[in-house]
Amino acid sequence: MKNKYFLLIGLVLLFGVLPNCKSDKKNVTEEVGFVEEVNLEEALDNVIYVLPSPNEILAEIFIADMNIKPELANSHKNATKYVDTRSQSINLGVYIADFAYLSYSEENTTELDYLKVIKQLSEKVNMYGLVGNSMMDRIRNNLTEKDSLNVISQELYYEISNNLESSNRHNIFTLISSGAIIESMYLSVSTVDNFEDYKEVIKKMYEQKFVFDNFYEYAMVFADDPYVEQILDQLEILKQTFDKLEKTDIEKEVVKNEDQTLRFGSGSEFVVNSDNFKEFKTNIVSIRNEIVAF
Amino acid sequence: MKKNKLLKISLLLILPFFIQNNSASAQACYEFHKTAGCDLGSGSGFREYGQSKSGILQVNKMFEYKLVLYGEKDYKIGICTESGRGPVHYRILEARSKNVLFDNSTDEYIESVGFTNVFSQTIIIEITVLEEEDIEIEDGDELLVCVGINILWRKTPKIGF
């Protein structure tokens, strides 16, 4: 009788469970992720946070005639020097932002090298298949098509976001996003040479406070996580840096246009001056130098 | 004793199919907002906003979707559900003040809305898939709905010559 039970259990395992154990790692993590995802949503108090990708942040800040400086990017040669999960994850975010930044450059720079380190670091933090041969080919074929590289950069970030979310690795995503946001801000502030000519660009940089605040709130959900704990100091300084910026809040104003579309006139306008930009830049450069150190 | 063993075996038989069914739903929901049923029409210079997203939500339970809208941009936001479940009640609120900017219940639960956003701000989209409380539950999946949030944007065109 006992043997019959074992046989039944064996059959159940064979036909019911094993088909889920495919070699494709991405599918496995997605499947495991779903069961736990609903519980995590409870923990997040039913709030879903979404962040723009580095290329979207840079696109919002930069104007057409920005002087892109490829030398600002963290050298791809440093990638092998990051040996622990924390620095590998953070610098994966840094390199994704660098890749997005370089795609704004007119020159054929080193995008392929950056894509290679993105692939290496993503595999080191157990994300496989993120940068496949087809993506490498797309990059090679589009090295002169900067718009296409920008789209690829966006795809990469959201692929990482979906991959880590579905496998409930929010802690790693927090580290990667920290690196991506800090590097995007670093590249932005460092690209500006002349304060007077770039006041509108600087205002756009300050407006990234909304993105950062949203991210900070998300990161705080995982503040007790041992990995996330290691980036909290830098995030806290960045939060203080953004919070110091003076702004005027504009109260609710909704107007219905003739074509039935709406106009939301509420929001905030930041005060830009050379003193607050100097302090903002100094803090961002300092935080960035800390995260890329090895 | 024998009954208990039979019950355990029955559970073991059923469980894997539930797991497989649920995971299939999760995968089918991935990028649901990019399917034809969620199409908002990308003409007039509109393109997809990266913060578009799909997810599995529980019916009659409100979820908040928090995102940043940049200034001087036109947006179209559309909420769609798998197999036309719903209607979906959604409200757009300022995250800072919780002021309501739009509530689709005042507009016959319209699925999409277009607007111009003048200043960058964080907004919250409150989403509730409305269904009758006494919905017949055949399995756990009935309470879960794949919802797509499709967002398109463009730079607000300058008016004048």
Contacts between the chains, C-beta under 8 A, distances in Angstrom:
chain1	res1	chain2	res2	distance
A	5	B	5	6.7
A	5	B	9	6.6
A	8	B	9	5.6
A	8	B	12	7.8
A	8	B	13	7.8
A	9	B	9	7.3
A	9	B	12	6.1
A	12	B	9	8.0
A	12	B	12	5.0
A	12	B	13	5.5
A	12	B	16	6.5
A	13	B	16	8.0
A	15	B	16	7.7
A	16	B	12	8.0
A	16	B	13	7.4
A	16	B	15	7.2
A	16	B	16	2.6
A	16	B	17	6.5
A	16	B	19	8.0
A	16	B	20	7.5
A	17	B	16	5.0
A	17	B	19	7.7
A	19	B	20	7.1
A	20	B	16	7.7
A	20	B	19	6.8
A	20	B	20	6.4
A	20	B	23	7.1
A	27	B	27	7.6
A	30	B	23	6.9
A	30	B	26	6.3
A	30	B	27	6.0
A	30	B	30	7.6
A	31	B	19	7.3
A	31	B	23	3.8
A	31	B	26	7.4
A	31	B	27	7.9
A	33	B	26	7.4
A	34	B	22	5.7
A	34	B	23	5.3
A	34	B	25	7.6
A	34	B	26	3.8
A	34	B	56	7.6
A	35	B	19	7.1
A	35	B	22	6.8
A	35	B	23	7.9
A	37	B	26	7.5
A	37	B	56	7.5
A	38	B	56	7.6
A	38	B	58	7.5
A	38	B	144	8.0
A	41	B	63	7.5
A	46	B	61	7.1
A	46	B	62	6.7
A	46	B	63	4.9
A	46	B	64	6.1
A	47	B	63	7.6
A	47	B	64	4.5
A	47	B	65	7.8
A	47	B	66	5.8
A	48	B	53	7.1
A	48	B	55	6.5
A	48	B	63	6.2
A	48	B	64	6.8
A	48	B	65	4.7
A	48	B	66	6.9
A	49	B	66	5.4
A	49	B	67	7.9
A	50	B	51	4.3
A	50	B	53	5.7
A	50	B	65	7.1
A	50	B	66	7.4
A	50	B	67	5.0
A	51	B	51	7.5
A	52	B	50	5.8
A	52	B	51	6.3
A	52	B	68	6.6
A	53	B	50	5.2
A	56	B	50	5.2
A	60	B	70	5.3
A	154	B	50	5.6
A	157	B	50	7.7
A	158	B	50	6.1
A	162	B	30	6.9
A	166	B	26	7.2
A	166	B	30	7.8
A	207	B	70	7.2
A	207	B	71	7.0
A	207	B	120	4.1
A	210	B	68	4.5
A	210	B	120	5.7
A	210	B	121	6.3
A	210	B	122	4.7
A	211	B	68	5.0
A	213	B	122	6.7
A	214	B	66	5.8
A	214	B	67	7.2
A	214	B	68	6.0
A	214	B	122	5.7
A	217	B	66	7.7
A	249	B	96	7.0
A	250	B	119	6.2
A	251	B	97	7.7
A	251	B	99	8.0
A	252	B	94	6.5
A	252	B	97	6.8
A	252	B	99	4.2
A	252	B	101	7.2
A	254	B	101	5.5
A	254	B	102	7.3
A	257	B	116	7.9
A	260	B	114	8.0
A	261	B	74	7.8
A	261	B	114	4.4
A	261	B	115	5.8
A	261	B	116	6.8
A	262	B	101	7.5
A	262	B	102	6.4
A	262	B	113	6.9
A	262	B	114	7.2
A	262	B	115	3.8
A	262	B	116	7.3
A	263	B	115	6.5
A	263	B	116	4.6
A	263	B	118	6.8
A	264	B	69	7.9
A	264	B	101	5.4
A	264	B	115	5.6
A	264	B	116	7.0
A	264	B	117	5.0
A	264	B	118	6.5
A	264	B	121	7.8
A	265	B	118	4.8
A	265	B	119	7.5
A	266	B	94	5.7
A	266	B	97	7.9
A	266	B	99	7.1
A	266	B	101	7.4
A	266	B	118	7.9
A	266	B	119	7.0
A	266	B	121	6.6
A	267	B	71	6.4
A	267	B	117	7.6
A	267	B	118	6.4
A	267	B	119	2.6
A	267	B	120	6.1
A	267	B	121	4.0
A	268	B	96	7.9
A	268	B	119	6.1
A	268	B	120	7.3
A	268	B	121	6.7
A	269	B	119	6.3
